[in-house]
Amino acid sequence: MPERDVPSLHVCITCREGEGARLHAALGALLPPEGPVVTLREVTCMASCTSGCTAAISAPGKWSYILGALSVDHAPDLLTYAAVYAAHPSGAVLPSRRPESLRQSVVARLPAL
Amino acid sequence: MPERDVPSLHVCITCREGEGARLHAALGALLPPEGPVVTLREVTCMASCTSGCTAAISAPGKWSYILGALSVDHAPDLLTYAAVYAAHPSGAVLPSRRPESLRQSVVARLPAL
């Protein structure tokens, strides 16, 4: 997979009680060293504080998805979802194709520019 | 302003009771014919139904902002905000620089890829 097709997974690290920072660290520990399925990035405030711990997945030419109400326990499922997203041509992964813990997590989605 | 710098304003036209479609039409009627400050686009579902009528502004290299709880009455203020956003280097317009009706409207924001 060319590097430009690797999705970015942005994790808000400023959310309450440090859950975002813990989630970011857990994701980093789970990424396979031989070639990550996502580029992990930290963000200072995604302006979605009422949604709790928040992350977003995006890639050039694809829909971006913002997910809320996350916790450190979602880290493995987020990477599973990222792999499905990476393989999907538009990024519009149906809820039924997401891990069950993430089916109700979408805060919003945004078309590619 | 080169066309590539014109932000896109996506309006979800599938939200309840047709408010998104009315907002999209109102925005279209308000855009100046001599050169719009935004490229207006309609979207079928932004997956943010609990936020009510939703729109998003984005531009290459800038933060994207998703706004919810909108109505057709927000159309003029959305275009005012779009002009401020277009002129802002990163798109991270402070709430105090947004029209008052839009200061509490942000559902989430997303960094540029």
gemmi code that builds the backbone of each chain (N, CA, C; Angstrom):
import gemmi

chains = {
    "A": [
        ("MET", (0.854, -1.193, 0.000), (0.000, 0.000, 0.000), (0.890, 1.242, 0.000)),
        ("PRO", (0.748, 2.127, -1.001), (1.580, 3.329, -0.992), (1.291, 4.175, 0.247)),
        ("GLU", (2.304, 4.887, 0.700), (2.152, 5.617, 1.964), (1.009, 6.628, 1.906)),
        ("ARG", (0.770, 7.197, 0.714), (-0.279, 8.212, 0.632), (-1.661, 7.618, 0.912)),
        ("ASP", (-1.799, 6.296, 0.799), (-3.091, 5.674, 1.042), (-3.277, 5.247, 2.490)),
        ("VAL", (-2.245, 5.381, 3.301), (-2.381, 5.027, 4.717), (-3.252, 6.087, 5.397)),
        ("PRO", (-4.362, 5.684, 6.011), (-5.211, 6.688, 6.667), (-4.502, 7.329, 7.865)),
        ("SER", (-4.970, 8.500, 8.206), (-4.533, 9.151, 9.441), (-5.584, 8.925, 10.511)),
        ("LEU", (-5.127, 8.545, 11.691), (-6.029, 8.419, 12.838), (-5.633, 9.491, 13.846)),
        ("HIS", (-6.476, 10.513, 13.932), (-6.230, 11.621, 14.850), (-6.932, 11.333, 16.170)),
        ("VAL", (-6.198, 11.458, 17.266), (-6.780, 11.249, 18.592), (-6.659, 12.545, 19.382)),
        ("CYS", (-7.782, 13.006, 19.903), (-7.775, 14.223, 20.718), (-7.191, 13.886, 22.078)),
        ("ILE", (-6.087, 14.541, 22.418), (-5.401, 14.195, 23.675), (-5.720, 15.180, 24.787)),
        ("THR", (-6.669, 16.071, 24.559), (-6.989, 17.056, 25.594), (-8.320, 16.765, 26.281)),
        ("CYS", (-8.915, 15.629, 25.984), (-10.242, 15.377, 26.552), (-10.126, 15.057, 28.042)),
        ("ARG", (-11.259, 15.094, 28.659), (-11.325, 15.043, 30.122), (-10.617, 13.812, 30.722)),
        ("GLU", (-9.978, 14.052, 31.818), (-9.386, 12.979, 32.633), (-8.314, 12.166, 31.910)),
        ("GLY", (-7.790, 12.701, 30.819), (-6.640, 12.065, 30.186), (-6.944, 10.835, 29.358)),
        ("GLU", (-8.217, 10.545, 29.115), (-8.538, 9.315, 28.381), (-7.969, 9.351, 26.962)),
        ("GLY", (-7.977, 10.519, 26.338), (-7.457, 10.629, 24.982), (-5.962, 10.324, 24.930)),
        ("ALA", (-5.227, 10.842, 25.897), (-3.780, 10.574, 25.926), (-3.526, 9.087, 26.156)),
        ("ARG", (-4.335, 8.464, 27.021), (-4.171, 7.018, 27.253), (-4.520, 6.218, 25.996)),
        ("LEU", (-5.573, 6.629, 25.316), (-5.956, 5.935, 24.081), (-4.858, 6.083, 23.024)),
        ("HIS", (-4.323, 7.289, 22.898), (-3.243, 7.520, 21.934), (-2.041, 6.617, 22.243)),
        ("ALA", (-1.684, 6.525, 23.511), (-0.547, 5.682, 23.897), (-0.835, 4.212, 23.623)),
        ("ALA", (-2.050, 3.782, 23.921), (-2.402, 2.373, 23.692), (-2.362, 2.041, 22.212)),
        ("LEU", (-2.840, 2.944, 21.386), (-2.795, 2.721, 19.936), (-1.355, 2.625, 19.458)),
        ("GLY", (-0.531, 3.520, 19.950), (0.874, 3.502, 19.546), (1.549, 2.185, 19.907)),
        ("ALA", (1.185, 1.628, 21.065), (1.790, 0.364, 21.503), (1.305, -0.805, 20.672)),
        ("LEU", (0.114, -0.671, 20.076), (-0.465, -1.781, 19.304), (-0.078, -1.757, 17.832)),
        ("LEU", (0.424, -0.623, 17.352), (0.740, -0.528, 15.918), (1.864, -1.493, 15.560)),
        ("PRO", (1.705, -2.272, 14.502), (2.774, -3.198, 14.119), (3.978, -2.430, 13.589)),
        ("PRO", (5.167, -2.741, 14.075), (6.348, -1.974, 13.660), (6.679, -2.151, 12.185)),
        ("GLU", (6.227, -3.239, 11.584), (6.652, -3.510, 10.203), (5.894, -2.682, 9.174)),
        ("GLY", (4.930, -1.901, 9.581), (4.218, -1.074, 8.617), (2.821, -0.812, 9.137)),
        ("PRO", (2.622, 0.318, 9.760), (1.339, 0.585, 10.406), (0.205, 0.720, 9.407)),
        ("VAL", (-0.966, 0.266, 9.821), (-2.161, 0.378, 8.989), (-2.675, 1.812, 9.002)),
        ("VAL", (-2.283, 2.574, 9.990), (-2.643, 3.994, 10.055), (-1.444, 4.811, 10.505)),
        ("THR", (-1.492, 6.091, 10.149), (-0.555, 7.043, 10.729), (-1.247, 7.658, 11.931)),
        ("LEU", (-0.691, 7.427, 13.107), (-1.295, 7.885, 14.348), (-0.850, 9.317, 14.637)),
        ("ARG", (-1.823, 10.178, 14.898), (-1.507, 11.579, 15.166), (-2.274, 12.030, 16.395)),
        ("GLU", (-1.643, 12.895, 17.188), (-2.360, 13.471, 18.313), (-2.826, 14.873, 17.946)),
        ("VAL", (-3.964, 15.251, 18.487), (-4.562, 16.557, 18.212), (-4.850, 17.239, 19.533)),
        ("THR", (-4.586, 18.528, 19.581), (-4.933, 19.306, 20.761), (-6.294, 19.937, 20.523)),
        ("CYS", (-7.302, 19.290, 21.030), (-8.696, 19.735, 20.981), (-9.341, 19.557, 19.610)),
        ("MET", (-10.295, 18.668, 19.551), (-11.130, 18.509, 18.362), (-12.486, 19.182, 18.552)),
        ("ALA", (-12.614, 20.009, 19.582), (-13.823, 20.830, 19.777), (-15.089, 19.986, 19.842)),
        ("SER", (-14.945, 18.811, 20.430), (-16.096, 17.905, 20.525), (-16.191, 17.365, 21.948)),
        ("CYS", (-15.942, 18.238, 22.907), (-15.793, 17.816, 24.305), (-17.059, 17.132, 24.820)),
        ("THR", (-18.220, 17.548, 24.342), (-19.454, 16.916, 24.824), (-19.582, 15.481, 24.330)),
        ("SER", (-18.760, 15.096, 23.357), (-18.785, 13.717, 22.858), (-17.804, 12.832, 23.602)),
        ("GLY", (-17.131, 13.362, 24.621), (-16.137, 12.566, 25.332), (-14.890, 12.391, 24.496)),
        ("CYS", (-14.137, 11.350, 24.809), (-12.878, 11.095, 24.108), (-13.158, 10.844, 22.627)),
        ("THR", (-12.435, 11.561, 21.773), (-12.775, 11.642, 20.351), (-11.569, 11.299, 19.482)),
        ("ALA", (-11.844, 10.648, 18.360), (-10.815, 10.380, 17.363), (-11.441, 10.521, 15.986)),
        ("ALA", (-10.604, 10.629, 14.981), (-11.108, 10.765, 13.616), (-10.192, 10.019, 12.669)),
        ("ILE", (-10.806, 9.404, 11.669), (-10.020, 8.724, 10.640), (-10.277, 9.391, 9.305)),
        ("SER", (-9.218, 9.587, 8.561), (-9.356, 10.261, 7.273), (-8.217, 9.830, 6.357)),
        ("ALA", (-8.450, 10.011, 5.076), (-7.439, 9.711, 4.070), (-7.765, 10.530, 2.832)),
        ("PRO", (-6.759, 10.887, 2.052), (-7.024, 11.696, 0.863), (-8.060, 11.041, -0.050)),
        ("GLY", (-9.066, 11.811, -0.426), (-10.074, 11.321, -1.353), (-11.179, 10.492, -0.720)),
        ("LYS", (-11.139, 10.325, 0.603), (-12.148, 9.500, 1.280), (-12.970, 10.331, 2.259)),
        ("TRP", (-14.134, 9.807, 2.652), (-14.893, 10.376, 3.750), (-14.034, 10.350, 5.016)),
        ("SER", (-14.164, 11.409, 5.819), (-13.584, 11.422, 7.166), (-14.679, 11.071, 8.159)),
        ("TYR", (-14.334, 10.300, 9.167), (-15.290, 9.930, 10.215), (-14.750, 10.369, 11.570)),
        ("ILE", (-15.610, 11.021, 12.343), (-15.268, 11.422, 13.702), (-16.036, 10.524, 14.656)),
        ("LEU", (-15.316, 9.931, 15.600), (-15.917, 9.005, 16.552), (-15.758, 9.545, 17.968)),
        ("GLY", (-16.821, 9.428, 18.764), (-16.782, 9.926, 20.136), (-17.084, 8.842, 21.145)),
        ("ALA", (-17.115, 9.258, 22.415), (-17.397, 8.353, 23.542), (-16.425, 7.171, 23.562)),
        ("LEU", (-15.165, 7.463, 23.236), (-14.154, 6.405, 23.188), (-13.456, 6.245, 24.536)),
        ("SER", (-12.825, 5.112, 24.706), (-11.976, 4.880, 25.871), (-10.762, 4.085, 25.409)),
        ("VAL", (-9.824, 3.918, 26.319), (-8.611, 3.177, 25.993), (-8.950, 1.746, 25.559)),
        ("ASP", (-10.067, 1.233, 26.013), (-10.461, -0.134, 25.644), (-10.809, -0.274, 24.163)),
        ("HIS", (-11.063, 0.844, 23.496), (-11.401, 0.775, 22.073), (-10.157, 0.645, 21.173)),
        ("ALA", (-8.974, 0.722, 21.724), (-7.766, 0.768, 20.888), (-7.694, -0.397, 19.891)),
        ("PRO", (-7.843, -1.654, 20.323), (-7.734, -2.732, 19.322), (-8.812, -2.631, 18.247)),
        ("ASP", (-10.047, -2.319, 18.653), (-11.129, -2.220, 17.663), (-10.916, -1.037, 16.721)),
        ("LEU", (-10.335, 0.027, 17.200), (-10.048, 1.159, 16.313), (-9.056, 0.755, 15.226)),
        ("LEU", (-8.086, -0.058, 15.566), (-7.123, -0.492, 14.543), (-7.755, -1.484, 13.569)),
        ("THR", (-8.664, -2.315, 14.068), (-9.408, -3.202, 13.165), (-10.236, -2.377, 12.187)),
        ("TYR", (-10.940, -1.384, 12.737), (-11.742, -0.487, 11.893), (-10.860, 0.258, 10.897)),
        ("ALA", (-9.695, 0.703, 11.343), (-8.788, 1.435, 10.447), (-8.364, 0.574, 9.265)),
        ("ALA", (-8.166, -0.712, 9.506), (-7.771, -1.605, 8.407), (-8.921, -1.758, 7.398)),
        ("VAL", (-10.166, -1.852, 7.912), (-11.326, -1.945, 7.012), (-11.468, -0.645, 6.226)),
        ("TYR", (-11.302, 0.476, 6.928), (-11.375, 1.798, 6.289), (-10.299, 1.926, 5.201)),
        ("ALA", (-9.103, 1.498, 5.520), (-7.990, 1.620, 4.560), (-8.278, 0.851, 3.279)),
        ("ALA", (-8.970, -0.277, 3.419), (-9.238, -1.131, 2.252), (-10.485, -0.689, 1.491)),
        ("HIS", (-11.263, 0.219, 2.072), (-12.529, 0.628, 1.458), (-12.277, 1.773, 0.477)),
        ("PRO", (-12.822, 1.696, -0.723), (-12.481, 2.728, -1.716), (-12.917, 4.136, -1.340)),
        ("SER", (-14.072, 4.281, -0.687), (-14.531, 5.638, -0.341), (-14.399, 5.943, 1.142)),
        ("GLY", (-14.123, 4.933, 1.948), (-14.063, 5.134, 3.395), (-15.407, 5.049, 4.091)),
        ("ALA", (-16.482, 4.941, 3.318), (-17.830, 4.909, 3.914), (-18.161, 3.486, 4.365)),
        ("VAL", (-17.488, 3.063, 5.401), (-17.663, 1.713, 5.947), (-19.016, 1.636, 6.661)),
        ("LEU", (-19.831, 0.671, 6.296), (-21.138, 0.520, 6.942), (-20.958, 0.160, 8.415)),
        ("PRO", (-21.890, 0.605, 9.261), (-21.795, 0.253, 10.681), (-21.620, -1.250, 10.908)),
        ("SER", (-22.283, -2.050, 10.087), (-22.187, -3.502, 10.276), (-20.795, -4.043, 9.974)),
        ("ARG", (-19.969, -3.241, 9.280), (-18.600, -3.654, 8.985), (-17.608, -3.104, 9.998)),
        ("ARG", (-18.116, -2.304, 10.935), (-17.239, -1.823, 12.005), (-17.284, -2.812, 13.169)),
        ("PRO", (-16.213, -2.888, 13.983), (-16.309, -3.684, 15.204), (-17.514, -3.223, 16.035)),
        ("GLU", (-18.134, -4.166, 16.721), (-19.393, -3.876, 17.396), (-19.268, -2.711, 18.378)),
        ("SER", (-18.130, -2.595, 19.026), (-17.971, -1.527, 20.029), (-17.970, -0.142, 19.405)),
        ("LEU", (-17.832, -0.066, 18.071), (-17.755, 1.236, 17.389), (-18.974, 1.526, 16.520)),
        ("ARG", (-19.985, 0.679, 16.593), (-21.131, 0.862, 15.674), (-21.950, 2.102, 15.974)),
        ("GLN", (-21.970, 2.517, 17.243), (-22.759, 3.695, 17.625), (-21.870, 4.899, 17.909)),
        ("SER", (-20.627, 4.857, 17.477), (-19.655, 5.857, 17.919), (-19.520, 7.073, 17.023)),
        ("VAL", (-20.114, 7.035, 15.837), (-19.850, 8.115, 14.891), (-20.551, 9.401, 15.331)),
        ("VAL", (-19.781, 10.462, 15.465), (-20.305, 11.790, 15.798), (-20.721, 12.521, 14.521)),
        ("ALA", (-19.943, 12.353, 13.470), (-20.242, 13.002, 12.184), (-19.285, 12.436, 11.143)),
        ("ARG", (-19.635, 12.649, 9.894), (-18.720, 12.300, 8.811), (-18.695, 13.460, 7.819)),
        ("LEU", (-17.625, 13.526, 7.071), (-17.376, 14.679, 6.206), (-16.846, 14.169, 4.870)),
        ("PRO", (-17.420, 14.629, 3.754), (-16.919, 14.155, 2.462), (-15.497, 14.646, 2.201)),
        ("ALA", (-14.823, 13.953, 1.317), (-13.512, 14.417, 0.866), (-13.667, 15.737, 0.142)),
        ("LEU", (-12.631, 16.525, 0.185), (-12.661, 17.803, -0.542), (-12.574, 17.556, -2.042)),
    ],
    "B": [
        ("MET", (-8.613, 35.761, -5.164), (-8.377, 34.512, -4.430), (-8.407, 33.357, -5.426)),
        ("PRO", (-7.334, 32.553, -5.516), (-7.356, 31.430, -6.439), (-8.454, 30.440, -6.058)),
        ("GLU", (-9.018, 29.771, -7.056), (-10.165, 28.902, -6.786), (-9.831, 27.813, -5.775)),
        ("ARG", (-8.590, 27.344, -5.775), (-8.242, 26.262, -4.857), (-8.350, 26.696, -3.404)),
        ("ASP", (-8.353, 27.986, -3.143), (-8.448, 28.469, -1.776), (-9.884, 28.737, -1.344)),
        ("VAL", (-10.839, 28.597, -2.253), (-12.238, 28.804, -1.894), (-12.691, 27.623, -1.036)),
        ("PRO", (-13.174, 27.883, 0.185), (-13.610, 26.762, 1.024), (-14.843, 26.078, 0.440)),
        ("SER", (-15.024, 24.837, 0.840), (-16.257, 24.113, 0.519), (-17.174, 24.156, 1.734)),
        ("LEU", (-18.437, 24.468, 1.499), (-19.446, 24.423, 2.560), (-20.407, 23.290, 2.220)),
        ("HIS", (-20.288, 22.206, 2.957), (-21.143, 21.042, 2.750), (-22.365, 21.145, 3.646)),
        ("VAL", (-23.534, 20.980, 3.076), (-24.770, 21.021, 3.865), (-25.462, 19.664, 3.739)),
        ("CYS", (-25.774, 19.076, 4.876), (-26.482, 17.797, 4.883), (-27.942, 18.050, 4.535)),
        ("ILE", (-28.380, 17.452, 3.425), (-29.754, 17.732, 2.960), (-30.729, 16.632, 3.344)),
        ("THR", (-30.276, 15.683, 4.165), (-31.175, 14.588, 4.542), (-31.681, 14.713, 5.975)),
        ("CYS", (-31.382, 15.821, 6.617), (-31.763, 15.910, 8.032), (-33.269, 16.113, 8.159)),
        ("ARG", (-33.708, 15.939, 9.374), (-35.146, 15.852, 9.657), (-35.933, 17.072, 9.160)),
        ("GLU", (-37.099, 16.789, 8.667), (-38.074, 17.816, 8.284), (-37.584, 18.769, 7.194)),
        ("GLY", (-36.553, 18.381, 6.475), (-36.148, 19.157, 5.308), (-35.387, 20.437, 5.606)),
        ("GLU", (-34.978, 20.636, 6.865), (-34.310, 21.898, 7.180), (-32.992, 22.039, 6.412)),
        ("GLY", (-32.284, 20.935, 6.234), (-31.020, 21.002, 5.501), (-31.212, 21.422, 4.052)),
        ("ALA", (-32.237, 20.880, 3.429), (-32.509, 21.253, 2.026), (-32.891, 22.731, 1.946)),
        ("ARG", (-33.670, 23.206, 2.917), (-34.036, 24.634, 2.925), (-32.810, 25.515, 3.162)),
        ("LEU", (-31.946, 25.078, 4.067), (-30.723, 25.848, 4.324), (-29.836, 25.878, 3.075)),
        ("HIS", (-29.697, 24.744, 2.423), (-28.888, 24.679, 1.207), (-29.440, 25.640, 0.150)),
        ("ALA", (-30.767, 25.656, -0.015), (-31.383, 26.548, -1.004), (-31.184, 28.015, -0.626)),
        ("ALA", (-31.331, 28.319, 0.656), (-31.157, 29.706, 1.106), (-29.727, 30.175, 0.884)),
        ("LEU", (-28.773, 29.310, 1.145), (-27.369, 29.665, 0.922), (-27.120, 29.915, -0.558)),
        ("GLY", (-27.658, 29.054, -1.384), (-27.485, 29.216, -2.828), (-28.032, 30.550, -3.321)),
        ("ALA", (-29.164, 30.958, -2.732), (-29.782, 32.222, -3.148), (-28.980, 33.426, -2.683)),
        ("LEU", (-28.208, 33.249, -1.616), (-27.447, 34.370, -1.058), (-26.051, 34.517, -1.659)),
        ("LEU", (-25.564, 33.483, -2.320), (-24.190, 33.544, -2.849), (-24.092, 34.621, -3.916)),
        ("PRO", (-23.092, 35.473, -3.836), (-22.953, 36.513, -4.853), (-22.548, 35.907, -6.194)),
        ("PRO", (-23.222, 36.261, -7.268), (-22.933, 35.637, -8.572), (-21.540, 35.972, -9.091)),
        ("GLU", (-20.966, 37.082, -8.634), (-19.689, 37.508, -9.220), (-18.499, 36.709, -8.692)),
        ("GLY", (-18.690, 35.837, -7.755), (-17.576, 35.044, -7.256), (-17.852, 34.619, -5.838)),
        ("PRO", (-18.343, 33.411, -5.663), (-18.762, 32.986, -4.334), (-17.594, 32.863, -3.365)),
        ("VAL", (-17.861, 33.181, -2.131), (-16.854, 33.046, -1.080), (-16.671, 31.582, -0.696)),
        ("VAL", (-17.656, 30.766, -1.009), (-17.551, 29.327, -0.767), (-18.112, 28.568, -1.958)),
        ("THR", (-17.652, 27.327, -2.086), (-18.290, 26.397, -3.015), (-19.331, 25.626, -2.217)),
        ("LEU", (-20.593, 25.791, -2.569), (-21.690, 25.175, -1.838), (-21.917, 23.762, -2.361)),
        ("ARG", (-21.962, 22.812, -1.453), (-22.171, 21.418, -1.865), (-23.231, 20.789, -0.979)),
        ("GLU", (-24.034, 19.914, -1.544), (-24.989, 19.178, -0.729), (-24.450, 17.788, -0.453)),
        ("VAL", (-24.792, 17.271, 0.710), (-24.329, 15.958, 1.134), (-25.535, 15.130, 1.544)),
        ("THR", (-25.524, 13.872, 1.179), (-26.566, 12.960, 1.626), (-26.069, 12.248, 2.871)),
        ("CYS", (-26.473, 12.772, 3.995), (-26.168, 12.224, 5.332), (-24.738, 12.479, 5.782)),
        ("MET", (-24.611, 13.295, 6.789), (-23.322, 13.493, 7.452), (-23.240, 12.703, 8.756)),
        ("ALA", (-24.176, 11.780, 8.965), (-24.122, 10.845, 10.109), (-24.064, 11.584, 11.439)),
        ("SER", (-24.755, 12.704, 11.486), (-24.742, 13.506, 12.716), (-26.175, 13.908, 13.070)),
        ("CYS", (-27.091, 12.970, 12.876), (-28.527, 13.274, 12.978), (-28.893, 13.805, 14.361)),
        ("THR", (-28.210, 13.347, 15.399), (-28.550, 13.832, 16.739), (-28.148, 15.295, 16.923)),
        ("SER", (-27.343, 15.814, 16.008), (-26.961, 17.228, 16.091), (-27.917, 18.122, 15.317)),
        ("GLY", (-28.976, 17.558, 14.746), (-29.893, 18.366, 13.950), (-29.277, 18.711, 12.613)),
        ("CYS", (-29.778, 19.767, 12.002), (-29.291, 20.189, 10.684), (-27.809, 20.549, 10.767)),
        ("THR", (-27.032, 19.971, 9.865), (-25.567, 19.991, 9.986), (-24.916, 20.507, 8.705)),
        ("ALA", (-23.836, 21.241, 8.882), (-23.030, 21.680, 7.748), (-21.561, 21.611, 8.156)),
        ("ALA", (-20.688, 21.656, 7.164), (-19.256, 21.606, 7.452), (-18.515, 22.509, 6.493)),
        ("ILE", (-17.490, 23.156, 7.007), (-16.651, 23.993, 6.151), (-15.239, 23.435, 6.158)),
        ("SER", (-14.644, 23.395, 4.983), (-13.308, 22.836, 4.875), (-12.610, 23.428, 3.666)),
        ("ALA", (-11.301, 23.356, 3.695), (-10.484, 23.828, 2.578), (-9.148, 23.095, 2.658)),
        ("PRO", (-8.506, 22.896, 1.520), (-7.234, 22.184, 1.528), (-6.230, 22.836, 2.484)),
        ("GLY", (-5.633, 22.027, 3.345), (-4.614, 22.520, 4.250), (-5.134, 23.203, 5.500)),
        ("LYS", (-6.457, 23.250, 5.669), (-7.046, 23.916, 6.834), (-7.825, 22.930, 7.700)),
        ("TRP", (-8.070, 23.344, 8.955), (-8.989, 22.617, 9.813), (-10.371, 22.587, 9.153)),
        ("SER", (-11.055, 21.455, 9.290), (-12.471, 21.363, 8.920), (-13.313, 21.535, 10.178)),
        ("TYR", (-14.425, 22.242, 10.040), (-15.342, 22.429, 11.168), (-16.719, 21.908, 10.796)),
        ("ILE", (-17.300, 21.124, 11.693), (-18.661, 20.629, 11.514), (-19.560, 21.371, 12.490)),
        ("LEU", (-20.636, 21.928, 11.967), (-21.565, 22.717, 12.792), (-22.931, 22.057, 12.788)),
        ("GLY", (-23.573, 22.031, 13.952), (-24.883, 21.410, 14.064), (-25.926, 22.368, 14.604)),
        ("ALA", (-27.134, 21.834, 14.779), (-28.272, 22.608, 15.299), (-28.528, 23.855, 14.455)),
        ("LEU", (-28.382, 23.694, 13.141), (-28.572, 24.828, 12.232), (-30.017, 24.908, 11.756)),
        ("SER", (-30.375, 26.072, 11.269), (-31.675, 26.256, 10.628), (-31.464, 27.180, 9.437)),
        ("VAL", (-32.514, 27.343, 8.652), (-32.428, 28.208, 7.482), (-32.066, 29.639, 7.884)),
        ("ASP", (-32.380, 30.031, 9.094), (-32.063, 31.387, 9.557), (-30.566, 31.633, 9.696)),
        ("HIS", (-29.779, 30.556, 9.752), (-28.327, 30.722, 9.886), (-27.638, 31.030, 8.549)),
        ("ALA", (-28.369, 31.000, 7.445), (-27.716, 31.128, 6.131), (-26.838, 32.382, 6.021)),
        ("PRO", (-27.338, 33.581, 6.345), (-26.456, 34.758, 6.199), (-25.217, 34.670, 7.097)),
        ("ASP", (-25.414, 34.229, 8.345), (-24.267, 34.139, 9.260), (-23.282, 33.070, 8.807)),
        ("LEU", (-23.751, 31.996, 8.198), (-22.830, 30.978, 7.681), (-21.937, 31.555, 6.589)),
        ("LEU", (-22.490, 32.418, 5.767), (-21.660, 33.018, 4.707), (-20.683, 34.042, 5.289)),
        ("THR", (-21.110, 34.749, 6.314), (-20.175, 35.653, 7.009), (-19.021, 34.855, 7.608)),
        ("TYR", (-19.376, 33.772, 8.293), (-18.361, 32.893, 8.880), (-17.449, 32.318, 7.797)),
        ("ALA", (-18.025, 31.917, 6.669), (-17.229, 31.344, 5.575), (-16.189, 32.339, 5.070)),
        ("ALA", (-16.560, 33.618, 5.042), (-15.607, 34.634, 4.576), (-14.458, 34.788, 5.573)),
        ("VAL", (-14.768, 34.736, 6.864), (-13.719, 34.811, 7.893), (-12.823, 33.577, 7.798)),
        ("TYR", (-13.451, 32.440, 7.641), (-12.705, 31.176, 7.505), (-11.793, 31.232, 6.278)),
        ("ALA", (-12.315, 31.720, 5.172), (-11.526, 31.768, 3.935), (-10.279, 32.629, 4.108)),
        ("ALA", (-10.411, 33.673, 4.908), (-9.292, 34.600, 5.085), (-8.321, 34.139, 6.168)),
        ("HIS", (-8.697, 33.134, 6.929), (-7.873, 32.684, 8.053), (-6.850, 31.657, 7.555)),
        ("PRO", (-5.583, 31.800, 7.934), (-4.571, 30.904, 7.364), (-4.765, 29.432, 7.713)),
        ("SER", (-5.225, 29.131, 8.928), (-5.388, 27.720, 9.306), (-6.842, 27.287, 9.359)),
        ("GLY", (-7.768, 28.238, 9.301), (-9.188, 27.917, 9.424), (-9.677, 27.827, 10.859)),
        ("ALA", (-8.760, 27.918, 11.830), (-9.140, 27.794, 13.243), (-9.649, 29.140, 13.760)),
        ("VAL", (-10.814, 29.514, 13.287), (-11.426, 30.793, 13.658), (-11.934, 30.696, 15.095)),
        ("LEU", (-11.522, 31.618, 15.928), (-11.972, 31.608, 17.324), (-13.486, 31.842, 17.390)),
        ("PRO", (-14.146, 31.248, 18.397), (-15.589, 31.482, 18.532), (-15.951, 32.966, 18.536)),
        ("SER", (-15.115, 33.787, 19.143), (-15.419, 35.218, 19.211), (-15.382, 35.888, 17.845)),
        ("ARG", (-14.746, 35.241, 16.861), (-14.700, 35.769, 15.494), (-15.813, 35.215, 14.619)),
        ("ARG", (-16.591, 34.288, 15.174), (-17.744, 33.779, 14.425), (-18.963, 34.649, 14.728)),
        ("PRO", (-19.928, 34.732, 13.801), (-21.183, 35.400, 14.129), (-21.779, 34.783, 15.396)),
        ("GLU", (-22.433, 35.611, 16.191), (-22.879, 35.156, 17.509), (-23.767, 33.920, 17.422)),
        ("SER", (-24.578, 33.835, 16.381), (-25.504, 32.693, 16.282), (-24.773, 31.369, 16.069)),
        ("LEU", (-23.477, 31.437, 15.729), (-22.720, 30.212, 15.429), (-21.652, 29.906, 16.474)),
        ("ARG", (-21.635, 30.664, 17.555), (-20.547, 30.466, 18.534), (-20.625, 29.142, 19.274)),
        ("GLN", (-21.818, 28.615, 19.436), (-21.987, 27.343, 20.164), (-22.313, 26.193, 19.218)),
        ("SER", (-22.085, 26.381, 17.939), (-22.597, 25.419, 16.948), (-21.624, 24.302, 16.578)),
        ("VAL", (-20.374, 24.415, 17.006), (-19.390, 23.435, 16.511), (-19.617, 22.071, 17.152)),
        ("VAL", (-19.781, 21.077, 16.297), (-19.927, 19.685, 16.744), (-18.556, 19.042, 16.903)),
        ("ALA", (-17.659, 19.363, 15.999), (-16.299, 18.816, 16.047), (-15.457, 19.545, 15.005)),
        ("ARG", (-14.160, 19.429, 15.157), (-13.253, 19.934, 14.123), (-12.195, 18.863, 13.844)),
        ("LEU", (-11.592, 18.960, 12.693), (-10.695, 17.917, 12.214), (-9.493, 18.586, 11.551)),
        ("PRO", (-8.288, 18.175, 11.911), (-7.124, 18.807, 11.271), (-7.037, 18.460, 9.791)),
        ("ALA", (-6.322, 19.287, 9.069), (-6.042, 18.972, 7.666), (-5.205, 17.709, 7.594)),
        ("LEU", (-5.338, 17.012, 6.503), (-4.514, 15.819, 6.303), (-3.072, 16.208, 6.018)),
    ],
}
model = gemmi.Model(1)
for chain_id, residues in chains.items():
    chain = gemmi.Chain(chain_id)
    for i, (resn, *xyz) in enumerate(residues, 1):
        res = gemmi.Residue()
        res.name, res.seqid = resn, gemmi.SeqId(i, " ")
        for name, pos in zip(("N", "CA", "C"), xyz):
            atom = gemmi.Atom()
            atom.name, atom.element = name, gemmi.Element(name[0])
            atom.pos, atom.b_iso = gemmi.Position(*pos), 0.0
            res.add_atom(atom)
        chain.add_residue(res)
    model.add_chain(chain)
structure = gemmi.Structure()
structure.add_model(model)
structure.setup_entities()
